[in-house]
Amino acid sequence: MLKRLLIIVLTLLPFSRLFAASESDSLRTVEMEQIVVKAARSLRDIGVQKSIMNEAVLKDNLAASMAEVLAQNSSIFIKSSGRATLATASLRGTAPSHTSVSWNGIELSSPMLGMADLSLVPSYFVDGSEVYHGATSVNVSGGGLGGAVVFSTARPMMQGLDLQCIQSVASFSTHDEFLRVNYGGGRWSSSTRLLHSASKNDFPYINYDKLGHPLEYNRSCGYRDFHLLQEFYLLGKGGSLWSIKGWYTDSSRGIPKLSVDFRDDDLTKAWQDDGSLRTVAEWRRSFGGLRLRVNVGYNYDNLHYIYQFSKGAGLVQRGVDSRSTTHHALAKASMEWSVGNNLMLAANFSADSYSVDSKDVAPLVPTGFYARRNELASFISARWKPAEWVGVAANVRSEERDGTPSPLIPAAFVDITLLPQWGLILSGSVARNYHHPTLNDLYYVPGGNPDLLPEEGITSDVGLETTIERSGLKINGKVTLYRADIQNWILWTPTIKGFWTPENLAHVVSGGVESRLGVGVDLASDTHLGLNAVFAYTASENATPDDAHYGNQLPYIPKVSASTGARLDWRNWSFDCKWRYYGDRPTSYSGFDGDVVSAYSLCDVSIGSDWQINKVRFKVRFEVANLFDTVYQSVLSRPMPPRNYSLSLECRFSTR
């Protein structure tokens, strides 16, 4: 098995992905014949397997959510039924609940479901995005058996007024409007962002699940999203920075009908309303090598799901009327202390309090639950470079839920510079982690199981990376082998009483290869070409002894996925081409051929231009998505859009 993996690694190394590197605390530079090789590694990033999305990637498309950004630019698999539908992240072959997602320190993953809907995170509301793979996630949170995704926003650095307005129109009666107003004074600055998106989303498709393969239209799936983000920053005396951020969301989305739904009436339909308010206040201060940060926040979520069906004669009845309200208060204090250039100590403490009220009032006997959960966590780490060519780090995380402590979560990391003249770095990590059951797992009525055990896993990886720069050329590549061994995997299974219940049934082993490469080259003084690629091989299998489905791939985890992109910038023009591929995905543990969503590939192309008149800068962009009109499904019986088009115009005014 190891030999086969090594062959795959060596074969696929050229098909990897470039990510912008973070600023380094220590930088090793070697000059040789006009080639500058950089083996840069921050002390806080020793042994870390992390992918960073730069600003150009995040702001590539106004209509894109972070689900689409991550799908194109990382090894994360996004399970989605199309734009403005539930989109969840699966990292390294684990379940969506095993990937922690946060925004400015606020956990976005639902305490009920254990996962975050990334379709509700606009890319234009994110200034920084980092993906922590495997054991590395212990640095930012517990429970991330697959990894963690961290979103953040940043203080506007400019002085004066900056106004940005974008209008986009697209196929299927889709409209997107974005407005951002930044103002920077002497000590304070403000940023206001608004985004409104609406669409009928009524695209046509050939229904291959019905006799005669009729032409049908995506029905009952229009949507309207409104987002408002307000931020204030204040530079205090002594270099302290105060900030307060508030993000309000109001969303109403229809749930598209399945291609196997044979009802022709428009009265039978489902929709979901989401409302949320996320606020966080932060103080940070540096005293030489000591950096302090304190966060307090509050998160409110209100989810309303309705399913109604026709009773005939124009009458309808609600089969589901589910309302779920979540209140989340949090506080966190952290410190980092750099002792010279070769040692960094860090510690943090956090407290989270959740309350959830979930009920379905439609049935004759209302169902639901009310639950509270209080969590405490502490974290300490030491990162040390005993020599210029090696770095080691060790972390310990302690967690407590409702007064019951969890086993300690230890992690160890190492960096070794093998060939400094080529910037070749070998890195590795290993951690023991725990993921606790969600509130739905424990208390859902009917079916919740309060006796569930936490899922327990050992995750490890080893990676090899290099970055080479010379005049007009930059090459960055990385390949990683990883493995996760998870016990007590929670599965919802049917009972003889007619409902489903979760149990600790499965032992899961996930292993594979992640590979990414990027090349940037200046072809001329006004011409730049960028090429990038991501490849992942993921074998995530049921390893439960004596289980009827032993050895089967987990549902909706493709063994092979890949994406590539090319961008040419010439004078004030830009040309983009993106391609991505997902292999077959099983839809259950059975392993039967009929329970598989077929592989597919997509290609998107775009052209853009920008110019400036006085202090106003204009940018226009035209995109063709699904260029080859591929017929595909990401989720079984959920049709996806055919070839479609979008046109956007951006105006930006600055007093700088």
C-alpha positions in Angstrom: 0.0 0.0 0.0 2.8 2.4 0.9 4.6 1.7 -2.4 1.4 2.5 -4.3 0.9 5.7 -2.4 4.5 6.8 -3.1 4.0 6.1 -6.8 0.8 8.3 -6.8 2.6 11.1 -5.0 5.5 11.2 -7.4 3.1 11.0 -10.4 0.8 13.7 -9.2 3.2 16.2 -7.7 3.1 18.3 -10.8 -0.7 18.6 -10.4 -0.8 20.5 -7.1 -2.0 23.9 -5.9 -0.4 27.3 -5.1 -1.4 29.1 -2.0 -0.1 32.4 -0.8 2.4 32.0 2.1 1.8 33.8 5.3 4.4 36.3 6.6 7.2 34.5 8.4 8.8 35.2 11.8 12.1 33.7 10.5 13.2 33.5 6.8 15.9 31.4 5.3 17.2 32.8 2.0 19.9 31.3 -0.2 21.1 32.9 -3.4 22.5 30.8 -6.2 23.0 32.0 -9.8 20.2 34.6 -9.6 17.7 32.1 -8.2 16.3 33.1 -4.8 15.0 30.1 -2.9 12.9 30.8 0.2 12.3 28.2 2.9 10.1 30.4 5.1 8.3 29.1 8.1 6.7 31.1 10.9 7.3 29.7 14.4 3.6 29.4 14.9 3.4 27.4 11.6 5.9 24.7 12.5 4.6 21.4 11.2 1.3 23.0 10.2 -0.5 21.7 7.1 -2.4 24.8 6.2 -3.9 26.2 3.0 -4.4 30.0 2.6 -6.8 31.7 0.2 -5.4 35.0 -1.0 -7.6 38.1 -1.7 -7.6 37.5 -5.4 -9.2 34.1 -4.9 -11.7 35.3 -2.4 -12.9 38.2 -4.5 -12.9 36.4 -7.8 -16.7 36.3 -8.2 -19.3 38.4 -6.4 -21.9 35.6 -6.7 -19.6 33.0 -5.1 -20.1 31.7 -1.6 -17.2 30.3 0.4 -18.5 26.9 -0.5 -17.6 27.5 -4.2 -14.2 29.2 -3.3 -13.1 26.2 -1.2 -14.4 23.7 -3.8 -12.2 25.3 -6.5 -9.1 26.1 -4.5 -8.6 23.4 -1.9 -8.9 19.7 -1.3 -12.1 20.1 0.6 -15.1 18.2 -0.9 -18.2 20.4 -0.8 -21.5 18.5 -0.8 -24.1 20.8 -2.4 -27.4 20.7 -4.3 -26.6 23.9 -6.2 -26.4 27.6 -5.5 -28.3 28.8 -2.4 -28.8 25.3 -1.1 -27.1 23.6 1.9 -23.4 23.2 1.3 -21.2 21.3 3.8 -17.5 20.7 3.9 -15.8 17.3 4.1 -12.1 17.3 4.8 -9.8 14.3 4.4 -12.7 11.8 4.1 -14.5 12.7 7.3 -18.0 13.8 7.9 -19.1 17.5 7.7 -19.5 17.6 11.5 -15.8 16.8 11.8 -14.7 20.0 10.1 -14.8 23.0 12.5 -15.8 26.3 10.8 -15.4 29.7 12.5 -15.7 33.4 11.6 -13.7 36.0 13.6 -13.6 33.5 16.5 -17.3 32.6 16.4 -18.1 29.0 15.7 -20.4 28.8 12.6 -21.1 25.1 13.0 -24.5 24.5 14.4 -24.6 22.9 17.9 -27.7 21.0 16.8 -26.3 19.6 13.5 -22.6 19.9 14.1 -21.9 21.4 10.7 -21.9 24.8 9.0 -23.8 25.8 5.8 -21.1 27.4 3.7 -23.6 28.7 1.1 -24.6 31.3 3.7 -21.0 32.7 3.9 -20.5 35.2 1.0 -16.9 35.4 -0.2 -17.1 39.2 -0.2 -17.6 39.1 3.6 -14.3 37.3 4.1 -10.8 38.9 4.0 -8.8 35.9 5.2 -9.5 32.2 4.8 -7.3 29.4 6.2 -7.8 25.7 6.0 -6.1 23.6 8.7 -5.7 20.0 7.7 -5.9 17.1 10.1 -3.9 17.3 13.3 -3.2 20.9 12.6 -6.8 21.9 13.6 -5.9 21.3 17.2 -4.2 24.7 17.1 -7.5 26.5 16.6 -10.2 24.2 18.0 -11.1 20.8 19.3 -13.3 18.2 17.6 -11.9 18.8 14.1 -11.1 15.2 13.2 -10.9 16.2 9.5 -9.7 19.8 10.0 -10.8 23.3 10.6 -11.7 26.3 8.4 -11.1 29.8 9.7 -12.6 32.9 8.2 -11.7 36.5 9.2 -12.1 40.1 8.3 -9.5 42.8 8.5 -9.2 46.5 9.3 -9.1 48.8 6.3 -5.5 50.1 6.1 -6.2 53.1 3.9 -7.0 56.6 5.0 -10.0 58.5 3.7 -13.1 57.3 1.9 -13.2 54.1 -0.3 -16.5 53.3 -2.0 -17.1 50.0 -3.9 -20.3 49.1 -5.7 -20.9 45.9 -7.8 -23.9 44.9 -9.8 -24.2 41.4 -11.3 -26.9 39.8 -13.5 -27.0 36.2 -14.5 -29.0 33.4 -16.0 -32.3 32.2 -14.4 -33.3 35.7 -13.3 -30.4 36.1 -10.9 -29.4 39.5 -9.5 -26.6 40.3 -7.0 -25.8 43.7 -5.6 -22.8 44.5 -3.3 -21.9 47.8 -1.6 -18.9 48.5 0.6 -18.1 51.8 2.3 -14.7 52.1 4.1 -13.5 55.1 5.9 -10.2 55.6 7.7 -9.4 58.5 10.0 -6.4 59.2 12.2 -7.1 56.5 14.9 -10.4 55.0 13.9 -11.8 53.3 10.8 -15.1 51.9 9.7 -16.2 49.3 7.1 -19.8 48.7 6.0 -20.7 45.9 3.6 -24.1 45.0 2.1 -25.0 42.1 -0.2 -28.4 41.3 -1.7 -28.9 38.2 -3.9 -32.1 37.0 -5.5 -33.0 34.5 -8.1 -35.9 32.4 -9.5 -33.3 29.7 -10.0 -35.6 28.0 -12.4 -33.1 26.4 -14.7 -34.1 23.7 -17.3 -32.8 20.1 -17.2 -33.4 16.8 -18.8 -35.0 14.4 -16.2 -33.3 11.0 -16.8 -35.2 9.6 -13.8 -38.5 9.6 -15.7 -39.7 7.7 -18.7 -39.1 9.5 -21.9 -36.6 11.8 -20.3 -38.8 14.9 -20.3 -37.5 18.5 -20.2 -38.4 20.0 -16.8 -37.6 23.1 -14.8 -36.1 23.4 -11.3 -39.2 24.2 -9.3 -39.8 25.8 -5.9 -36.2 26.8 -5.4 -36.1 30.6 -5.7 -34.1 32.4 -3.1 -33.4 35.8 -1.5 -30.4 36.6 0.7 -29.5 39.8 2.5 -26.3 40.3 4.4 -25.1 43.3 6.4 -21.6 43.5 8.0 -20.6 46.5 10.1 -17.1 46.9 11.6 -15.5 49.6 13.7 -11.8 49.8 14.6 -10.0 52.1 17.1 -6.3 52.4 17.7 -5.8 53.1 21.4 -2.9 54.5 23.3 0.2 52.3 23.5 -0.6 50.5 20.2 -3.7 48.7 21.4 -6.4 47.9 18.8 -10.1 47.8 19.7 -12.8 46.4 17.3 -16.4 45.5 17.2 -18.0 43.5 14.3 -21.6 42.7 13.6 -22.9 40.4 10.8 -26.7 40.2 10.1 -28.2 37.7 7.7 -31.8 37.4 6.5 -32.3 34.5 4.0 -35.3 32.8 2.5 -34.7 29.8 0.2 -36.9 27.3 -1.5 -35.9 23.6 -1.4 -35.7 22.3 -4.9 -37.8 19.3 -5.8 -36.2 15.9 -6.5 -36.0 14.6 -10.0 -37.9 11.6 -8.7 -40.8 13.7 -7.5 -43.8 12.8 -9.7 -46.2 15.4 -8.3 -47.1 18.1 -10.8 -48.7 20.6 -8.4 -46.9 23.7 -7.2 -48.6 23.6 -3.8 -46.4 20.8 -2.5 -43.1 22.5 -1.6 -40.6 23.1 1.1 -38.6 26.2 2.0 -36.3 27.5 4.8 -35.9 30.9 6.4 -32.6 31.7 8.1 -32.0 34.7 10.3 -28.8 35.3 12.3 -26.9 38.0 14.1 -23.2 37.5 15.0 -21.4 40.1 17.0 -17.8 40.0 18.4 -15.7 42.6 20.2 -11.9 42.3 20.4 -9.0 44.0 22.1 -5.4 43.2 21.2 -2.1 44.7 22.4 1.6 43.9 21.9 4.3 44.4 24.5 7.5 43.7 22.7 7.5 39.9 22.2 4.3 39.5 24.1 0.9 39.6 22.2 -2.4 39.6 24.0 -5.9 39.2 22.7 -9.4 39.2 24.3 -12.6 38.4 22.5 -16.3 38.4 23.6 -19.2 37.7 21.4 -22.8 36.7 20.9 -24.3 34.6 18.1 -28.1 34.3 17.5 -29.5 31.9 14.9 -33.2 31.3 14.0 -34.0 28.5 11.5 -37.5 27.9 10.2 -38.1 24.9 7.9 -41.6 24.3 6.4 -42.8 21.4 4.2 -46.4 21.6 3.0 -48.3 19.2 0.7 -51.5 19.5 -1.4 -54.7 17.9 0.0 -56.5 18.6 -3.3 -59.1 21.3 -4.2 -56.4 23.9 -3.6 -56.0 23.0 0.0 -52.6 22.5 1.7 -51.4 21.1 5.0 -48.1 21.5 6.7 -46.3 18.2 7.3 -43.3 19.9 8.9 -43.2 23.3 10.7 -39.8 23.2 12.4 -38.4 26.2 14.3 -35.0 26.1 15.9 -33.5 29.0 17.9 -29.9 29.1 19.1 -28.2 31.5 21.5 -24.4 31.4 21.8 -22.3 33.5 24.1 -18.5 33.3 24.1 -15.4 34.7 25.6 -11.7 34.0 24.8 -8.4 35.2 26.0 -5.1 34.3 24.3 -1.4 35.2 24.5 1.7 34.6 22.5 5.2 35.2 23.8 8.3 35.2 21.5 11.4 34.5 23.6 14.1 35.5 21.2 13.9 34.3 17.6 13.8 30.6 18.3 11.1 30.0 21.0 7.4 30.9 21.1 5.0 30.1 23.9 1.3 30.4 23.5 -1.8 29.8 25.7 -5.5 30.5 25.5 -8.7 30.0 27.4 -12.3 30.0 26.1 -15.8 29.7 27.5 -18.9 29.0 25.3 -22.5 28.8 26.4 -25.2 27.4 24.1 -28.9 27.2 24.4 -31.1 25.5 21.8 -34.9 25.4 21.5 -36.0 23.1 18.6 -39.6 22.1 18.0 -41.9 20.9 15.2 -45.4 22.2 15.7 -46.9 20.6 12.6 -47.5 17.0 13.8 -50.6 16.1 15.9 -48.1 15.5 18.7 -45.5 18.3 18.7 -41.9 17.1 18.9 -38.6 18.8 19.8 -36.2 19.5 22.6 -34.7 22.3 24.7 -31.0 21.9 25.7 -28.1 23.9 27.1 -24.4 23.2 26.8 -21.6 24.9 28.5 -18.0 24.4 27.3 -14.7 25.4 28.7 -11.4 24.9 26.9 -7.7 25.7 27.5 -4.7 25.4 25.3 -1.0 25.6 25.7 1.8 25.2 23.2 5.6 25.6 22.8 7.3 26.0 19.5 11.1 25.8 19.3 13.9 25.9 16.7 16.9 24.3 18.3 18.8 24.8 15.0 18.3 26.8 11.8 17.2 23.6 9.9 14.7 22.1 12.4 11.7 23.2 14.3 9.5 21.3 16.8 6.2 22.1 18.5 3.9 20.5 21.1 0.4 21.4 22.1 -2.1 20.2 24.7 -5.8 21.1 24.6 -8.1 20.5 27.6 -11.9 20.6 27.2 -14.9 20.4 29.5 -18.6 20.1 28.7 -21.2 20.7 31.4 -18.7 20.0 34.1 -17.4 16.8 32.6 -13.8 16.9 31.4 -12.8 15.2 28.2 -9.5 13.4 27.8 -6.5 15.7 27.0 -5.9 16.4 23.3 -2.2 16.3 22.7 -0.4 17.1 19.4 3.2 17.2 18.1 4.7 18.8 15.1 8.1 18.9 13.3 9.7 20.8 10.5 13.0 19.7 8.9 14.8 21.7 6.1 16.2 19.0 3.9 17.7 21.1 1.1 17.9 24.8 1.9 19.2 25.6 -1.6 15.9 24.4 -3.0 13.7 25.4 -0.1 12.7 21.8 0.5 10.9 21.3 3.8 9.7 18.1 5.4 6.9 18.5 7.9 4.8 16.2 10.0 2.2 16.2 12.7 0.2 13.7 14.9 -2.7 14.3 17.3 -5.3 12.5 19.3 -8.7 14.3 19.0 -12.3 13.9 20.2 -15.6 15.0 18.7 -18.6 15.1 20.9 -22.1 14.2 19.8 -24.3 17.1 18.6 -27.4 18.1 20.5 -29.6 16.5 17.8 -27.6 13.2 18.3 -28.3 13.4 22.0 -31.8 14.9 22.4 -33.7 14.8 19.1 -37.3 13.6 19.5 -37.9 10.9 18.5 -34.5 9.1 18.3 -32.0 11.0 20.3 -29.5 8.9 22.2 -28.1 10.5 25.4 -25.7 7.5 25.9 -23.6 8.2 22.9 -19.8 8.2 23.4 -17.5 10.9 21.8 -15.9 10.0 18.5 -12.2 9.5 19.1 -9.5 9.7 16.5 -5.7 9.7 15.9 -4.7 11.8 12.9 -1.3 12.1 11.4 0.4 13.4 8.3 3.7 14.0 6.6 4.3 16.6 3.9 7.0 17.8 1.6 7.0 21.3 0.1 9.2 23.7 -1.8 9.0 27.3 -2.9 11.4 28.7 -5.6 11.5 32.3 -6.8 13.6 33.9 -9.4 13.2 37.0 -11.5 9.6 36.8 -12.9 9.0 33.2 -11.8 7.6 31.6 -8.7 6.9 27.9 -8.1 5.3 26.5 -5.0 4.5 22.8 -4.5 3.4 20.5 -1.7 2.4 16.9 -1.3 1.0 15.4 1.9 0.3 11.8 3.0 -2.2 11.5 5.8 -4.1 9.0 7.9 -7.0 9.2 10.4 -8.2 6.3 12.5 -11.5 7.1 14.1 -13.4 5.0 16.7 -17.0 5.2 17.8 -18.1 6.8 14.6 -21.7 8.0 15.1 -24.3 6.6 12.6 -28.0 7.2 12.4 -29.7 3.8 11.7 -33.4 2.9 11.3 -35.3 1.1 14.1 -38.3 -1.2 14.1 -40.3 1.6 15.7 -40.3 3.6 12.4 -37.7 6.3 13.3 -34.0 6.6 13.1 -31.5 6.8 16.1 -27.8 7.4 16.3 -25.4 4.8 17.7 -21.6 4.4 18.1 -21.3 1.7 15.5 -18.5 2.3 13.1 -14.7 2.2 13.0 -13.5 4.4 10.1 -10.0 4.6 8.6 -9.3 7.4 6.2 -6.0 7.8 4.3 -4.8 9.4 1.2 -2.8 12.0 -0.6 -3.2 15.8 -1.0 -1.2 17.6 -3.6 -1.0 21.1 -4.9 1.2 23.2 -7.1 1.2 26.7 -8.4 3.3 28.5 -11.0 3.4 32.2 -11.6 5.5 33.7 -14.4 5.9 37.2 -15.8 5.8 36.8 -19.6 6.4 40.5 -20.2 6.3 43.7 -18.2 2.5 43.9 -18.6 1.7 40.2 -18.9 1.5 37.6 -16.1 0.4 33.9 -16.3 -0.7 31.9 -13.3 -1.2 28.2 -13.3 -2.5 26.1 -10.3 -3.8 22.7 -9.5 -5.1 20.6 -6.6 -5.3 16.8 -6.5 -6.7 14.6 -3.7 -6.9 10.8 -3.4 -9.1 9.8 -0.4 -9.8 6.3 0.8 -12.3 6.7 3.6 -13.6 3.3 4.5 -15.7 1.4 7.0 -13.2 -0.6 9.1 -15.8 -2.0 11.5 -15.0 -5.7 12.1 -17.7 -8.2 11.1 -19.8 -5.4 9.6 -21.7 -6.2 6.4 -20.3 -3.1 4.8 -16.7 -3.6 5.8 -14.3 -1.9 3.4 -16.9 0.3 1.7 -16.2 3.9 0.9 -18.1 6.3 3.1 -21.1 8.0 1.5 -20.5 11.1 -0.6 -16.7 10.9 -0.4 -15.1 10.8 -3.8 -11.9 8.8 -3.9 -10.5 11.1 -6.6 -11.0 14.8 -6.9 -9.0 17.5 -8.8 -9.1 21.1 -9.9 -7.0 23.3 -12.1 -6.9 26.9 -13.1 -5.2 29.2 -15.4 -5.2 33.0 -15.4 -3.6 35.4 -17.9 -3.3 39.1 -17.0 -2.5 41.3 -20.0 -2.4 45.0 -19.6 -5.9 45.8 -18.2 -7.4 42.5 -19.4 -7.7 39.2 -17.5 -8.7 35.7 -18.8 -9.6 32.8 -16.5 -10.2 29.1 -17.1 -11.2 26.8 -14.2 -11.7 23.0 -14.3 -12.7 20.6 -11.5 -13.4 16.9 -11.3 -15.1 14.6 -8.8 -15.0 10.9 -9.0 -17.9 8.5 -8.3 -19.5 9.0 -4.8 -21.5 6.3 -3.1 -24.7 7.4 -1.5 -24.9 4.7 1.2 -22.7 2.1 3.0 -24.1 -0.7 0.9 -21.6 -0.5 -1.9 -24.1 -1.5 -4.6 -23.6 0.1 -8.1 -27.1 1.6 -8.0 -26.2 3.7 -4.9 -23.6 5.8 -6.7 -23.6 9.4 -8.0 -21.6 9.4 -11.2 -18.3 11.2 -11.7 -18.4 14.6 -13.4 -16.1 17.5 -14.5 -16.9 21.2 -15.0 -15.2 24.0 -16.8 -15.8 27.7 -16.3 -14.3 30.6 -18.3 -14.3 34.3 -17.9 -12.9 37.5 -19.3 -12.6 40.8 -17.6 -11.2 44.3 -18.0 -10.7 47.3 -15.8 -9.9 51.0 -16.4 -9.8 54.2 -14.4 -11.3 57.7 -15.0 -10.1 60.3 -12.5 -10.6 58.7 -9.1 -13.2 56.1 -10.2 -12.0 52.7 -11.2 -14.3 50.5 -13.3 -14.2 46.7 -13.8 -16.4 44.5 -16.0 -16.4 40.7 -16.1 -18.3 38.2 -18.2 -18.4 34.5 -17.1 -19.6 31.3 -18.7 -20.2 28.6 -16.1 -20.4 24.9 -17.1 -19.0 25.7 -20.5 -19.5 22.3 -22.0 -23.1 22.0 -20.7 -22.4 18.9 -18.5 -25.3 17.0 -17.1 -24.4 16.1 -13.6 -25.5 15.7 -10.0 -23.6 16.5 -6.8 -26.4 14.9 -4.6 -28.6 12.0 -5.8 -31.7 13.1 -7.6 -30.8 16.8 -7.4 -30.4 18.3 -10.9 -27.7 20.9 -11.4 -27.7 23.9 -13.7 -26.7 23.6 -17.4 -24.5 26.2 -19.1 -25.2 29.6 -17.7 -23.9 33.2 -17.9 -23.2 36.2 -15.7 -22.1 39.8 -16.2 -20.9 42.1 -13.5 -19.9 45.8 -13.3 -17.8 47.2 -10.5 -17.3 50.9 -9.7 -14.8 51.9 -7.1 -14.1 55.5 -5.8 -11.3 56.4 -3.5 -10.1 59.7 -2.1 -6.5 58.4 -1.7 
